Amino acid sequence: MTAPLPVQQELDPTRLKRGSFLLKVGLILSAWAGIAIGTIIMVPSGTAAVGFVGGTTVGWWAVPLFGFVFGAVGLARARDHFIRQTKTELVGPDHILSRAVSALATKVNLPPPQVGIYPDKALNAFAAGSSPEKAVVSFSRGLVDQLPARELLAIAAHEVAHIANNDMRRMQMATSFQKALTWYLGWTDRGQTIARWVLGIVGEIMLKRLSRSREYWADATAAALVGKEPMVNALRRLGGDPIEPSAEHWSYARMMIRANGRTVFSTHPSIEERIEALETERFMRQLPYRDVRES
């Protein structure tokens, strides 16, 4: 009698939490909560109920509308904007990086994104685009020249994971909603001096917290694709880079794999925190897996 083949687990891309519907619902509810709190703060004591009804009439629909509109516009321009801003040079489909990224994309049921290299000595990379069909993954020249193949593949897997997890859309929409709410609360002087500052800071903290969480999930997804050890080693390599991320890239640091992560306003966790999360498999254990027979 033939012994059954051993079973191992691999990532199930069909059950990754891309979060499109729940993201939209969450953003709308967050915007409404911000409008309610902001209106109560803005009105004089004793008239909060009246102010709430009158002050939120426009905001109920205006903030979500502008949030989605600004988000859609930002997403539509994202890929070309980042390619232009970083001076990324796209490479052909036969380039070794393109083939590696394409193979990773196939593992998570994605079309192959465009691949490029941008002229920066700092070790970094990013993914951008409005959808998987219009995504680009770009690597810094320093990263391509200095990282061993396995670690470079882990970085590529991290960026593909951002695309698979719908993180570009998630972060763009969250940023746009935050801006729309801040704009709405800035209609009055009282809103500018009180609610706008208070809720603006709270919103920024929440936005950065979301950004940090997405980095953990991208690390975990990448580790599930190429192995935990290459991802940990790649992060250690990034953490040991003496060249700081370029200042001109700070405005979109949330798109990069590496940024300074030390405070509640940081887009990324620290390298030490990310490695600890991988070594304990805190996020990896929550990913969807399926059983497959070893050949």
C-alpha positions as CSV (number, residue, x, y, z in Angstrom):
1,M,0.0,0.0,0.0
2,T,1.4,3.4,-1.1
3,A,1.9,5.9,1.8
4,P,0.0,9.1,1.4
5,L,2.0,12.1,0.3
6,P,2.9,14.5,3.1
7,V,0.8,17.6,3.4
8,Q,2.2,21.2,3.6
9,Q,0.5,24.6,3.8
10,E,0.8,27.4,1.3
11,L,-0.8,30.8,1.1
12,D,-4.3,30.9,-0.3
13,P,-4.5,34.1,-2.4
14,T,-8.3,33.7,-3.0
15,R,-8.9,34.5,0.7
16,L,-6.6,37.4,1.2
17,K,-8.4,40.3,2.9
18,R,-8.4,42.9,0.2
19,G,-11.1,44.8,2.2
20,S,-12.7,46.9,-0.6
21,F,-16.3,46.9,0.7
22,L,-15.5,46.9,4.4
23,L,-12.9,49.7,3.8
24,K,-15.5,51.9,2.2
25,V,-18.0,51.3,5.0
26,G,-15.4,51.9,7.6
27,L,-14.3,55.2,6.0
28,I,-17.8,56.5,5.8
29,L,-18.6,55.6,9.4
30,S,-15.3,57.2,10.5
31,A,-16.1,60.4,8.6
32,W,-19.6,60.6,10.1
33,A,-18.1,60.1,13.6
34,G,-15.6,62.8,12.9
35,I,-18.4,65.2,11.7
36,A,-20.5,64.5,14.8
37,I,-17.6,65.0,17.2
38,G,-16.4,68.1,15.3
39,T,-19.8,69.7,15.2
40,I,-20.4,69.2,19.0
41,I,-17.0,70.7,19.7
42,M,-17.6,73.6,17.4
43,V,-21.0,74.8,18.7
44,P,-21.5,76.8,21.9
45,S,-22.4,75.0,25.1
46,G,-26.1,74.3,25.4
47,T,-26.8,74.3,21.6
48,A,-25.0,71.1,20.7
49,A,-28.1,69.3,19.5
50,V,-29.2,72.2,17.2
51,G,-25.7,72.6,15.9
52,F,-25.3,68.9,15.3
53,V,-28.4,68.8,13.1
54,G,-27.7,72.0,11.2
55,G,-23.9,71.5,10.9
56,T,-23.9,68.0,9.7
57,T,-26.5,68.4,7.0
58,V,-23.9,69.0,4.3
59,G,-21.2,67.0,5.9
60,W,-23.1,63.7,5.9
61,W,-22.8,63.5,2.1
62,A,-20.1,66.0,1.2
63,V,-17.2,64.4,3.2
64,P,-17.7,60.8,1.8
65,L,-18.3,62.2,-1.7
66,F,-15.2,64.3,-1.7
67,G,-13.3,61.5,0.0
68,F,-14.1,59.0,-2.7
69,V,-13.6,61.6,-5.5
70,F,-10.2,62.8,-4.2
71,G,-9.2,59.1,-3.6
72,A,-10.2,58.1,-7.2
73,V,-8.3,61.0,-8.7
74,G,-5.2,60.3,-6.6
75,L,-5.3,56.6,-7.5
76,A,-5.7,57.3,-11.2
77,R,-2.6,59.5,-11.1
78,A,-0.6,57.5,-8.6
79,R,1.5,55.2,-10.8
80,D,2.6,57.8,-13.3
81,H,3.2,60.3,-10.5
82,F,5.5,58.0,-8.5
83,I,7.3,56.9,-11.7
84,R,7.9,60.6,-12.5
85,Q,8.8,61.7,-9.0
86,T,11.3,58.9,-8.4
87,K,12.7,59.0,-12.0
88,T,11.9,55.3,-12.3
89,E,13.1,53.7,-15.5
90,L,10.8,50.8,-16.5
91,V,12.5,47.6,-17.5
92,G,11.2,45.0,-20.1
93,P,9.3,41.8,-19.3
94,D,12.5,39.8,-19.9
95,H,14.5,41.6,-17.3
96,I,15.4,39.3,-14.3
97,L,13.5,41.6,-11.9
98,S,10.4,41.5,-14.1
99,R,10.4,37.8,-14.3
100,A,10.8,37.5,-10.5
101,V,8.0,39.9,-9.8
102,S,5.8,38.2,-12.4
103,A,6.3,34.8,-10.8
104,L,5.4,36.2,-7.4
105,A,2.3,37.9,-8.9
106,T,1.2,34.6,-10.4
107,K,1.4,33.0,-6.9
108,V,-1.3,35.5,-5.6
109,N,-3.4,35.4,-8.8
110,L,-2.4,38.9,-10.0
111,P,-1.5,40.1,-13.5
112,P,2.3,40.9,-13.8
113,P,2.9,44.6,-12.7
114,Q,5.3,46.8,-14.5
115,V,8.8,46.8,-12.9
116,G,11.3,49.6,-12.7
117,I,14.5,50.9,-11.1
118,Y,15.0,54.4,-9.7
119,P,18.3,56.2,-9.1
120,D,18.7,56.2,-5.3
121,K,21.6,54.7,-3.3
122,A,19.4,54.1,-0.2
123,L,18.0,50.6,0.0
124,N,14.3,51.0,-0.7
125,A,11.4,50.0,-3.0
126,F,7.8,50.8,-3.6
127,A,4.6,49.7,-5.2
128,A,2.0,52.1,-6.7
129,G,-1.0,52.1,-8.9
130,S,-4.8,52.3,-8.9
131,S,-5.4,48.6,-9.3
132,P,-3.4,45.3,-9.8
133,E,-3.8,45.8,-13.6
134,K,-2.1,49.2,-13.4
135,A,0.5,48.6,-10.7
136,V,4.2,49.3,-10.8
137,V,6.9,47.9,-8.5
138,S,10.1,49.9,-8.4
139,F,13.4,49.2,-6.8
140,S,16.2,51.6,-5.8
141,R,19.5,51.2,-7.6
142,G,21.2,50.7,-4.3
143,L,18.8,47.8,-3.5
144,V,19.4,46.1,-6.8
145,D,23.2,46.5,-6.6
146,Q,23.7,45.4,-3.0
147,L,21.1,42.8,-2.0
148,P,21.6,39.1,-2.5
149,A,19.1,37.4,-4.8
150,R,17.0,35.8,-2.0
151,E,16.7,39.0,-0.1
152,L,15.9,41.0,-3.2
153,L,13.2,38.4,-4.0
154,A,11.8,39.0,-0.4
155,I,11.6,42.7,-1.0
156,A,9.8,42.1,-4.3
157,A,7.4,39.8,-2.5
158,H,6.7,42.5,0.1
159,E,5.7,44.9,-2.7
160,V,3.6,42.3,-4.5
161,A,1.9,41.7,-1.2
162,H,0.9,45.3,-1.0
163,I,-0.7,44.9,-4.4
164,A,-2.4,41.7,-3.4
165,N,-3.7,43.2,-0.2
166,N,-5.1,46.2,-2.0
167,D,-3.0,48.5,0.2
168,M,-2.4,51.3,-2.3
169,R,-6.2,51.8,-2.6
170,R,-6.7,51.4,1.1
171,M,-4.1,54.1,2.0
172,Q,-5.1,56.5,-0.8
173,M,-8.7,56.4,0.2
174,A,-7.9,56.7,3.9
175,T,-5.7,59.7,3.2
176,S,-8.3,61.3,1.0
177,F,-11.1,60.9,3.6
178,Q,-8.9,62.5,6.2
179,K,-8.2,65.5,4.0
180,A,-11.9,65.8,3.1
181,L,-12.9,65.8,6.8
182,T,-10.2,68.3,7.7
183,W,-11.4,70.5,4.8
184,Y,-15.0,70.3,6.0
185,L,-14.2,71.1,9.6
186,G,-12.2,74.1,8.4
187,W,-15.3,75.9,7.2
188,T,-15.6,78.0,10.3
189,D,-13.1,79.9,12.5
190,R,-14.2,77.9,15.5
191,G,-13.7,74.7,13.6
192,Q,-10.2,75.8,12.5
193,T,-9.1,76.6,16.0
194,I,-10.6,73.7,17.9
195,A,-12.1,70.8,16.0
196,R,-9.8,70.9,13.0
197,W,-6.7,70.7,15.2
198,V,-8.0,68.1,17.6
199,L,-9.6,65.8,14.9
200,G,-6.8,66.5,12.5
201,I,-4.2,65.2,14.9
202,V,-6.3,62.2,15.9
203,G,-7.0,61.4,12.2
204,E,-3.3,61.6,11.4
205,I,-2.4,59.2,14.2
206,M,-5.1,56.8,13.0
207,L,-3.9,57.1,9.4
208,K,-0.3,56.4,10.4
209,R,-1.4,53.5,12.5
210,L,-3.1,52.0,9.5
211,S,0.0,52.5,7.4
212,R,2.2,50.7,10.0
213,S,-0.3,47.8,10.2
214,R,-0.2,47.3,6.4
215,E,3.6,47.0,6.6
216,Y,3.3,44.1,9.1
217,W,0.8,42.4,6.8
218,A,3.0,42.9,3.7
219,D,6.0,41.4,5.6
220,A,3.9,38.5,6.7
221,T,2.5,37.8,3.2
222,A,5.9,38.1,1.7
223,A,7.3,35.6,4.3
224,A,4.5,33.2,3.4
225,L,5.5,33.5,-0.3
226,V,9.3,33.2,-0.1
227,G,10.0,32.1,3.4
228,K,10.5,33.9,6.7
229,E,14.3,33.8,6.8
230,P,14.8,35.8,3.6
231,M,12.3,38.4,4.7
232,V,14.0,38.8,8.1
233,N,17.4,39.0,6.5
234,A,16.2,41.6,4.0
235,L,14.8,43.7,6.8
236,R,18.1,43.4,8.7
237,R,19.9,44.6,5.6
238,L,17.5,47.6,5.3
239,G,18.0,48.4,9.0
240,G,21.8,48.4,8.6
241,D,21.9,50.7,5.6
242,P,23.9,53.8,6.6
243,I,22.2,55.9,3.9
244,E,18.9,57.4,5.1
245,P,15.9,57.4,2.8
246,S,15.9,60.3,0.4
247,A,14.2,63.5,1.8
248,E,12.3,64.0,-1.5
249,H,10.6,60.7,-0.9
250,W,9.3,61.5,2.5
251,S,6.0,62.9,1.3
252,Y,5.0,59.4,0.1
253,A,7.0,57.4,2.6
254,R,3.9,55.2,3.1
255,M,4.6,53.7,-0.4
256,M,8.1,52.7,0.4
257,I,9.3,49.5,2.1
258,R,11.6,51.5,4.3
259,A,11.0,54.7,6.3
260,N,11.9,55.9,9.8
261,G,9.6,54.3,12.3
262,R,9.8,55.5,15.9
263,T,6.7,57.5,16.8
264,V,2.9,57.4,16.5
265,F,3.3,59.7,13.4
266,S,5.6,57.2,11.6
267,T,4.4,55.5,8.5
268,H,6.4,52.3,9.3
269,P,7.1,50.3,12.4
270,S,10.8,50.1,13.3
271,I,12.8,47.4,11.7
272,E,13.2,45.7,15.1
273,E,9.4,45.6,15.5
274,R,8.9,44.2,12.1
275,I,11.5,41.5,12.6
276,E,9.9,40.6,16.0
277,A,6.5,40.3,14.3
278,L,7.9,37.9,11.7
279,E,9.9,35.8,14.2
280,T,6.8,35.3,16.4
281,E,4.6,34.9,13.3
282,R,2.1,37.2,14.9
283,F,0.6,38.2,11.5
284,M,1.6,35.1,9.5
285,R,-0.6,32.9,11.7
286,Q,-3.6,35.0,10.7
287,L,-3.1,34.6,6.9
288,P,-5.3,32.2,5.0
289,Y,-3.6,28.9,4.0
290,R,-4.6,25.8,2.1
291,D,-3.2,22.3,2.4
292,V,-1.3,20.9,-0.6
293,R,0.3,17.6,-1.2
294,E,4.1,17.6,-1.6
295,S,5.1,16.1,-4.9
